Amino acid sequence: MMLIDDWRVVLRRAWSVKFNVAATLFGAAEVAVAIWQPPGMPNGVFAGGAAAVSIFANVSRIMAQKELNGTDK
């Protein structure tokens, strides 16, 4: 596996990376809710959020982003 030359720029600026981090946080929140089971918190709320954000991550991966002009090869 080889990284692209400007991987640090892509990691900081790419929307797909930001959305994937958000999906990870939603997934972790869903696990926490399942463990602690707070009253009034319906099951699957954060899992649904993680799914939605993951869709945005996949779509943003193929979109042109001004912040990454010429960086993602």
N, C-alpha and C positions, 0 to 999 in steps of 0.2 A: 504494500500500500504506500502510495506517495501522496503527500499533501501538495496542494497548489502553491505556487510561489508566494502569494499574498494571503495566506490562510488567516492571518491575524486580522486583516481588514475585513474579510468576509465574516469571520466570527463575530466581530464587533458590529457590523452594519447590516448584515443580511436579515431581512424580515423573516425568512424561514427559520433561522436560528432563534430569533426572538419568540416566534410562535411555538417552536418546539420546547423552549424553556418554560413557557407558560403552560403548555400541555403537561409537562412533567410536574409542575407545581399543582395543577388541578388533579393529576393522578395521585400525587402524594396526599393531597387533602382528602381525596375519596378514601384512601386507605386509613387515614386518621379518623375520619368519620365512622368507618366500619369498626374500628377498634374501640373508640370511646363512646360511640352511639349517643350523641347529644340529643336531648329531647327536642322534638319539633323539627329535626333535620331529616327530610325525606331521603331515602336511599337513591343513589344514582345522580344526584344533582351535579356533583363535581365530575363524575365520569362523563356525563353529557357535555359539560363544559370542555373537558379534555378532548372529547371526540370532535366537537365543533372547532376548537383551536387547531387540532391536528389537520383538519380539512384546510383551514386557512394556511397552515404551514406548507402543505403540499401545493396549493395553488400559488403561493408566493414564491415557491422555489423556481417556477418556470416564468415568472413575470420579470420584465426588465425593471431594474431599480437604479435610479440616478446615483445613489450612494455607492454603487458598485460598478459604475461604468468602466468596463474593460478589465475588471478584476476577476470575474468568475469565468474560467475557461472550460 
